[in-house]
Amino acid sequence: QVRLVMEPEDWDGGECIIRAVASDVGLGLHDEPYSFDGGETWNSTGEITVSDTTEVEVVVRDRAGNTASDSVKAVNKEAERKREEERKRKEEEERKKKEEEERKRKEEEERKKKEEERKRKEEEERKKKEEEERKKAEEEKKKAEEEEKRKAEEERKKAEEEEKRKAEEEKKKAEEEEKRKAEEEKKKAEEEEKRKEEKKKAEEEEKRKAEEEKKKAEEEEKKKAEEEKRRKEEKKKAGEEERKKAEEEKRKEEEVRKKKEEEERRAEEERKAEEERLAEEARLAEEARKKAEAQKEKEDEKKGRFSLSTLPVRMLQIKEFVEEMPKEAKVVSVSISAIIGAVGIIYALYIFMGTARVFWIDTNGKKHFLSRIPIRRFGRGYIIRIGENALDNAATGELCICVPSGFEKLHRYQPVQIRYKNNMFSLHVEKDIKVKVM
């Protein structure tokens, strides 16, 4: 049996000793019977000292290995009071902070309402002034028209009186002249009347357009004000969402950046390892090729034969030999010349069959010739080496290597390596081999 005893029982500050009281009626307790960590470690003291609220569990064992346990929760009243005071203090600070924020929000809303009211009053004042100015302009225009009509009427009356007077004086002299002048005056009066009517119509049309434009402008202003109000409300709502999204995006971008840096580091290490491997393979292949060519030349020299690669040198030696022959052997030289010609044809066929044409491809897919490059035997396949200066005239890095049709028929699908500087491409023999070197 086991039970836990607290000293002091009413713990209010300081430290508290929790002591285990155990007994066994059988074999008795073990030499180290007490464990306060669930049986991980054992000791013989049977007590533990705590300084803050905690739950303690003790396990007791006897000599036979049997165990019993008990637990107690030791509460430090002073620590709990401090925690409660701290919690209340924080709640009070949070409440005051919220009240301050609410007060500032209300002040900001009140300020915005006052600003909108001020703008509305200014707009009403502006419209009122415009209306007064428009009415004043219309009155002045109307007075000017009436004055113009009055003057025109007076002038017309004077002219009529003058005409009548002249007509009476000249009636006896020339009735025909009077009729002609009367007709001319009538036409002029009609034209003047017509001009006045057109002017009146134009003024009415202008007035109608001005009223329509004014109404349209007022409607536009009203719509803009409503739209501006709606945008402000949406902007306020979207602000909080935008801030949350920004924080989330920032966190995601940080994770993506770290992941990207790790991937770039790994890619860089893999690229360097691949470049070192390719350089080593190229070096070993070049050494093997040189050794094989040297060995083959030695074997050919021992057997008294020569390869097509040494054919030009052999031809020059034969030509010098023929030129040094005596005149009696000229007949023989003709046959030798024929042999040299045949050998030249064979060498030309070798050059034609063993060289590839290199083209660069522009952005429209059109081919442009660069040079011819020999095709060399390499291991079980072939190798084509592009010189470092071969692409001086190429505007892009897209290349098309065209092998002779005869070579392509004989060696189709056999392995071929394309090398340019430190780049190596492992492909197969085809009529058009396309690679990108830059």
C-alpha positions as CSV (number, residue, x, y, z in Angstrom):
1,Q,0.0,0.0,0.0
2,V,1.1,3.6,-0.7
3,R,-0.2,7.1,-0.2
4,L,1.3,10.6,-0.7
5,V,1.4,13.2,2.0
6,M,2.0,17.0,1.4
7,E,3.9,19.1,3.9
8,P,2.4,21.7,4.4
9,E,-1.0,20.4,3.5
10,D,-2.3,23.9,3.0
11,W,0.4,25.1,0.7
12,D,0.5,28.9,0.2
13,G,3.9,29.9,-1.3
14,G,7.5,28.7,-0.9
15,E,8.3,25.0,-1.5
16,C,6.3,21.9,-0.7
17,I,7.6,18.5,0.2
18,I,5.6,15.5,-1.1
19,R,6.4,12.3,0.9
20,A,5.4,8.8,0.0
21,V,4.2,6.5,2.9
22,A,4.3,2.8,1.8
23,S,4.2,-0.6,3.5
24,D,4.3,-4.3,2.4
25,V,3.1,-7.3,4.4
26,G,4.9,-9.9,2.3
27,L,8.6,-9.8,1.4
28,G,8.9,-6.2,2.3
29,L,9.8,-3.2,0.2
30,H,12.7,-3.1,-2.3
31,D,16.0,-1.4,-1.3
32,E,15.1,1.4,-3.8
33,P,11.3,1.2,-3.9
34,Y,10.3,4.7,-5.0
35,S,9.9,6.1,-8.5
36,F,8.5,9.5,-9.4
37,D,8.9,9.2,-13.2
38,G,6.6,6.2,-13.9
39,G,9.3,3.6,-13.1
40,E,12.1,5.0,-15.2
41,T,14.4,5.6,-12.2
42,W,14.2,4.4,-8.6
43,N,15.4,5.8,-5.3
44,S,15.2,5.2,-1.6
45,T,14.3,8.7,-0.3
46,G,10.5,8.5,-1.0
47,E,10.0,12.3,-1.2
48,I,10.2,15.1,-3.7
49,T,10.2,18.9,-3.4
50,V,8.2,21.1,-5.7
51,S,7.9,24.9,-6.0
52,D,4.9,25.4,-8.3
53,T,1.5,23.7,-8.9
54,T,2.1,20.3,-10.3
55,E,0.6,16.7,-10.2
56,V,2.9,14.1,-8.7
57,E,2.5,10.3,-9.1
58,V,4.6,7.8,-7.2
59,V,5.2,4.1,-8.0
60,V,6.3,1.7,-5.1
61,R,7.7,-1.8,-5.7
62,D,8.4,-4.7,-3.3
63,R,11.1,-7.3,-3.5
64,A,9.0,-9.6,-5.6
65,G,8.6,-6.8,-8.3
66,N,5.0,-6.0,-7.5
67,T,4.1,-2.3,-7.8
68,A,1.5,0.1,-6.4
69,S,0.9,3.8,-7.2
70,D,-0.7,6.9,-5.9
71,S,-1.0,10.5,-7.2
72,V,-1.7,13.9,-5.8
73,K,-2.1,17.4,-7.2
74,A,-0.1,20.0,-5.2
75,V,-1.6,23.4,-5.7
76,N,0.5,26.5,-4.8
77,K,-2.2,29.1,-3.9
78,E,0.2,32.0,-4.0
79,A,1.3,31.1,-7.6
80,E,-2.3,30.5,-8.6
81,R,-3.3,33.9,-7.3
82,K,-0.4,35.5,-9.2
83,R,-1.5,33.8,-12.4
84,E,-5.1,34.9,-11.9
85,E,-4.0,38.5,-11.3
86,E,-1.8,38.4,-14.4
87,R,-4.6,37.0,-16.5
88,K,-7.0,39.7,-15.2
89,R,-4.4,42.4,-15.9
90,K,-3.9,41.2,-19.5
91,E,-7.7,41.0,-20.0
92,E,-8.0,44.6,-18.7
93,E,-5.3,45.8,-21.0
94,E,-6.9,44.0,-24.0
95,R,-10.3,45.5,-23.2
96,K,-8.7,49.1,-23.0
97,K,-6.9,48.5,-26.2
98,K,-10.1,47.4,-28.0
99,E,-12.0,50.4,-26.5
100,E,-9.3,52.8,-27.8
101,E,-9.4,51.2,-31.3
102,E,-13.2,51.5,-31.3
103,R,-13.0,55.1,-30.3
104,K,-10.5,55.8,-33.0
105,R,-12.6,54.0,-35.6
106,K,-15.7,56.0,-34.6
107,E,-13.7,59.3,-34.8
108,E,-12.5,58.3,-38.2
109,E,-16.0,57.5,-39.4
110,E,-17.3,60.8,-38.0
111,R,-14.4,62.7,-39.7
112,K,-15.3,61.0,-43.0
113,K,-19.0,61.8,-42.6
114,K,-18.2,65.5,-42.0
115,E,-15.8,65.5,-45.0
116,E,-18.6,64.0,-47.2
117,E,-21.1,66.5,-45.9
118,R,-18.7,69.4,-46.6
119,K,-18.1,68.2,-50.2
120,R,-21.9,67.8,-50.7
121,K,-22.5,71.3,-49.6
122,E,-19.7,72.7,-51.7
123,E,-21.2,70.8,-54.7
124,E,-24.7,72.2,-54.0
125,E,-23.2,75.7,-53.8
126,R,-21.3,75.2,-57.1
127,K,-24.5,74.0,-58.9
128,K,-26.5,76.9,-57.4
129,K,-23.9,79.4,-58.7
130,E,-23.9,77.7,-62.1
131,E,-27.7,77.9,-62.3
132,E,-27.7,81.6,-61.4
133,E,-25.0,82.4,-64.0
134,R,-26.9,80.4,-66.6
135,K,-30.2,82.3,-65.9
136,K,-28.4,85.6,-65.9
137,A,-26.8,84.8,-69.3
138,E,-30.1,83.8,-70.7
139,E,-31.8,87.0,-69.5
140,E,-28.9,89.1,-71.0
141,K,-29.2,87.2,-74.3
142,K,-32.9,87.7,-74.4
143,K,-32.6,91.4,-73.8
144,A,-29.9,91.7,-76.5
145,E,-32.2,89.9,-78.9
146,E,-35.2,92.2,-78.1
147,E,-33.0,95.2,-78.5
148,E,-31.7,94.0,-81.8
149,K,-35.3,93.3,-83.0
150,R,-36.4,96.8,-81.8
151,K,-33.6,98.5,-83.7
152,A,-34.3,96.4,-86.8
153,E,-38.0,97.4,-86.6
154,E,-37.1,101.1,-86.3
155,E,-34.7,100.9,-89.2
156,R,-37.2,99.0,-91.2
157,K,-39.9,101.7,-90.5
158,K,-37.5,104.5,-91.4
159,A,-36.5,102.7,-94.6
160,E,-40.2,102.2,-95.5
161,E,-40.9,105.9,-94.9
162,E,-37.9,106.8,-97.0
163,E,-38.9,104.5,-99.7
164,K,-42.4,105.8,-99.7
165,R,-41.1,109.4,-99.9
166,K,-38.8,108.6,-102.7
167,A,-41.4,106.5,-104.5
168,E,-43.8,109.5,-104.5
169,E,-41.1,111.8,-105.8
170,E,-40.0,109.4,-108.5
171,K,-43.3,107.8,-109.3
172,K,-43.8,110.1,-112.2
173,K,-40.3,109.7,-113.6
174,A,-39.9,105.9,-113.5
175,E,-42.6,103.4,-112.5
176,E,-40.5,100.5,-113.7
177,E,-37.5,101.5,-111.5
178,E,-39.9,101.7,-108.5
179,K,-41.2,98.2,-109.2
180,R,-37.7,96.8,-109.5
181,K,-36.6,98.3,-106.3
182,A,-39.7,97.1,-104.5
183,E,-39.0,93.6,-105.7
184,E,-35.4,93.8,-104.5
185,E,-36.5,95.0,-101.1
186,K,-39.0,92.2,-100.8
187,K,-36.3,89.6,-101.5
188,K,-34.0,91.2,-99.0
189,A,-36.8,91.2,-96.4
190,E,-37.5,87.5,-97.0
191,E,-33.8,86.6,-96.7
192,E,-33.5,88.6,-93.5
193,E,-36.6,86.9,-92.1
194,K,-35.2,83.5,-93.1
195,R,-31.8,84.3,-91.5
196,K,-33.5,85.3,-88.2
197,E,-35.6,82.1,-88.2
198,E,-32.4,80.0,-88.7
199,K,-30.6,81.9,-86.0
200,K,-33.5,81.3,-83.6
201,K,-33.6,77.6,-84.4
202,A,-29.8,77.3,-83.8
203,E,-30.2,79.1,-80.4
204,E,-32.9,76.7,-79.4
205,E,-30.9,73.7,-80.4
206,E,-27.9,75.0,-78.5
207,K,-30.0,75.5,-75.4
208,R,-31.4,72.0,-75.7
209,K,-28.0,70.5,-76.0
210,A,-26.7,72.5,-73.0
211,E,-29.6,71.2,-70.8
212,E,-29.0,67.6,-71.9
213,E,-25.3,67.9,-71.2
214,K,-26.0,69.4,-67.8
215,K,-28.4,66.6,-66.9
216,K,-25.9,64.0,-68.1
217,A,-23.1,65.6,-66.1
218,E,-25.3,65.6,-62.9
219,E,-26.1,61.9,-63.4
220,E,-22.4,61.1,-63.9
221,E,-21.4,63.0,-60.8
222,K,-24.1,61.2,-58.8
223,K,-22.9,57.8,-60.1
224,K,-19.2,58.6,-59.4
225,A,-20.1,59.6,-55.8
226,E,-21.9,56.4,-55.2
227,E,-19.1,54.4,-56.9
228,E,-16.5,56.1,-54.8
229,K,-18.4,55.3,-51.6
230,R,-18.8,51.7,-52.6
231,R,-15.1,51.4,-53.5
232,K,-14.1,52.8,-50.1
233,E,-16.2,50.2,-48.3
234,E,-14.8,47.4,-50.4
235,K,-11.2,48.7,-50.0
236,K,-11.7,48.7,-46.2
237,K,-13.0,45.1,-46.3
238,A,-10.3,44.0,-48.7
239,G,-7.5,45.6,-46.6
240,E,-7.8,43.0,-43.8
241,E,-8.0,40.1,-46.4
242,E,-5.1,41.5,-48.3
243,R,-3.0,41.8,-45.2
244,K,-3.7,38.2,-44.2
245,K,-3.0,37.0,-47.8
246,A,0.2,38.9,-47.8
247,E,1.4,37.3,-44.6
248,E,0.4,33.8,-45.9
249,E,2.1,34.5,-49.3
250,K,5.2,35.8,-47.5
251,R,5.4,32.5,-45.5
252,K,4.9,30.4,-48.6
253,E,7.4,32.4,-50.6
254,E,10.0,31.9,-47.8
255,E,9.3,28.1,-47.9
256,V,9.5,28.1,-51.7
257,R,12.7,30.2,-51.6
258,K,14.4,27.8,-49.2
259,K,13.2,24.8,-51.2
260,K,14.5,26.5,-54.4
261,E,17.9,27.2,-52.9
262,E,18.2,23.6,-51.8
263,E,17.2,22.4,-55.3
264,E,19.6,24.8,-57.0
265,R,22.4,23.7,-54.7
266,R,21.7,20.1,-55.5
267,A,21.4,20.8,-59.2
268,E,24.7,22.7,-59.1
269,E,26.4,19.8,-57.4
270,E,25.0,17.3,-59.9
271,R,25.9,19.6,-62.8
272,K,29.5,19.9,-61.6
273,A,29.7,16.1,-61.0
274,E,28.3,15.5,-64.5
275,E,30.7,18.0,-66.1
276,E,33.7,16.3,-64.3
277,R,32.5,12.9,-65.4
278,L,32.0,14.0,-69.1
279,A,35.4,15.7,-69.1
280,E,37.0,12.6,-67.7
281,E,35.2,10.4,-70.3
282,A,36.2,12.8,-73.1
283,R,39.8,12.8,-72.0
284,L,40.0,9.0,-71.7
285,A,38.2,8.6,-75.1
286,E,40.7,11.0,-76.7
287,E,43.6,9.2,-75.3
288,A,42.2,5.8,-76.4
289,R,41.6,7.2,-79.9
290,K,45.1,8.5,-80.2
291,K,46.6,5.3,-78.9
292,A,44.4,3.2,-81.3
293,E,45.4,5.4,-84.3
294,A,49.1,5.2,-83.3
295,Q,48.9,1.4,-82.9
296,K,47.1,1.0,-86.2
297,E,49.6,3.1,-88.1
298,K,52.5,1.0,-86.6
299,E,50.7,-2.2,-87.6
300,D,50.1,-0.8,-91.1
301,E,53.8,0.2,-91.4
302,K,54.9,-3.3,-90.3
303,K,52.6,-5.0,-92.8
304,G,53.6,-2.6,-95.6
305,R,50.0,-1.2,-95.9
306,F,48.7,2.3,-95.4
307,S,45.3,3.6,-94.3
308,L,43.0,6.1,-96.1
309,S,43.9,8.7,-93.5
310,T,47.6,8.7,-94.7
311,L,46.6,8.5,-98.4
312,P,47.5,12.1,-99.3
313,V,51.0,11.7,-98.0
314,R,51.4,8.4,-100.0
315,M,50.2,10.1,-103.2
316,L,52.8,12.9,-102.9
317,Q,55.5,10.3,-102.4
318,I,54.4,8.5,-105.5
319,K,54.3,11.7,-107.5
320,E,57.9,12.7,-106.5
321,F,59.1,9.2,-107.4
322,V,57.5,9.4,-110.9
323,E,59.1,12.9,-111.6
324,E,62.6,11.5,-110.7
325,M,62.2,8.5,-113.2
326,P,64.5,8.5,-116.3
327,K,63.1,9.2,-119.8
328,E,63.1,5.5,-120.7
329,A,60.5,4.8,-118.1
330,K,58.0,7.4,-119.2
331,V,55.7,4.8,-120.6
332,V,55.5,3.2,-117.2
333,S,54.7,6.6,-115.6
334,V,51.6,6.8,-117.7
335,S,50.2,3.7,-116.0
336,I,51.3,5.1,-112.6
337,S,49.5,8.3,-113.4
338,A,46.4,6.3,-114.1
339,I,46.8,4.5,-110.8
340,I,47.3,7.9,-109.0
341,G,44.1,9.1,-110.6
342,A,42.2,6.1,-109.5
343,V,43.5,6.5,-106.0
344,G,42.5,10.2,-106.0
345,I,39.0,9.2,-107.0
346,I,38.9,6.7,-104.1
347,Y,40.2,9.4,-101.7
348,A,37.5,11.8,-103.0
349,L,34.9,9.2,-102.4
350,Y,36.3,8.7,-98.9
351,I,36.1,12.4,-98.2
352,F,32.6,12.6,-99.6
353,M,31.4,9.6,-97.6
354,G,33.3,10.5,-94.4
355,T,32.4,14.2,-93.9
356,A,29.3,15.8,-92.6
357,R,27.8,19.2,-93.5
358,V,27.0,21.5,-90.6
359,F,24.1,24.0,-90.8
360,W,22.7,26.5,-88.3
361,I,18.9,26.9,-88.1
362,D,17.4,30.4,-87.8
363,T,14.2,31.2,-85.9
364,N,12.1,30.6,-89.1
365,G,13.5,27.0,-89.4
366,K,15.7,27.8,-92.4
367,K,19.1,26.1,-92.7
368,H,22.4,28.1,-93.3
369,F,25.6,26.2,-94.3
370,L,28.6,26.6,-91.9
371,S,31.3,24.0,-92.8
372,R,32.2,20.3,-93.4
373,I,33.4,18.2,-90.5
374,P,35.0,14.7,-90.8
375,I,33.3,11.7,-89.2
376,R,35.7,9.6,-87.2
377,R,35.5,6.0,-85.9
378,F,35.2,5.9,-82.1
379,G,34.9,2.6,-80.2
380,R,31.8,0.9,-81.5
381,G,30.4,4.0,-83.0
382,Y,31.5,7.4,-84.5
383,I,32.4,10.8,-83.3
384,I,31.9,14.3,-84.8
385,R,34.0,17.1,-83.3
386,I,32.8,20.7,-83.9
387,G,35.6,23.3,-83.6
388,E,35.4,26.2,-81.2
389,N,35.3,28.7,-84.0
390,A,32.8,26.8,-86.1
391,L,29.8,28.8,-84.8
392,D,31.3,32.3,-85.4
393,N,28.7,32.9,-88.2
394,A,25.8,31.2,-86.4
395,A,23.1,33.5,-85.0
396,T,21.6,30.7,-82.9
397,G,22.8,27.6,-81.1
398,E,20.4,25.3,-83.1
399,L,22.6,23.0,-85.4
400,C,21.7,20.4,-88.0
401,I,24.4,17.9,-88.9
402,C,23.7,16.3,-92.3
403,V,25.6,13.0,-92.9
404,P,26.1,11.6,-96.5
405,S,23.2,9.4,-97.7
406,G,25.6,6.5,-98.4
407,F,27.1,6.7,-94.9
408,E,23.6,7.0,-93.4
409,K,22.4,3.9,-95.2
410,L,25.4,1.8,-94.1
411,H,25.6,3.0,-90.4
412,R,22.0,4.0,-89.6
413,Y,21.1,3.9,-85.9
414,Q,24.7,3.2,-84.9
415,P,25.9,5.4,-81.9
416,V,27.5,8.7,-82.6
417,Q,28.9,11.4,-80.3
418,I,28.6,15.1,-81.1
419,R,31.2,17.2,-79.2
420,Y,31.5,21.0,-78.9
421,K,33.9,22.5,-76.3
422,N,32.9,20.8,-73.0
423,N,29.5,19.6,-74.3
424,M,28.9,16.0,-75.4
425,F,25.7,14.6,-77.0
426,S,25.2,10.8,-77.3
427,L,22.9,10.2,-80.4
428,H,22.4,7.8,-83.3
429,V,23.3,8.1,-86.9
430,E,20.5,9.7,-89.0
431,K,20.3,11.7,-92.1
432,D,19.7,15.0,-90.1
433,I,21.1,15.1,-86.6
434,K,19.8,18.1,-84.7
435,V,21.5,19.5,-81.5
436,K,21.4,22.7,-79.4
437,V,24.9,23.7,-78.3
438,M,24.2,27.1,-76.7
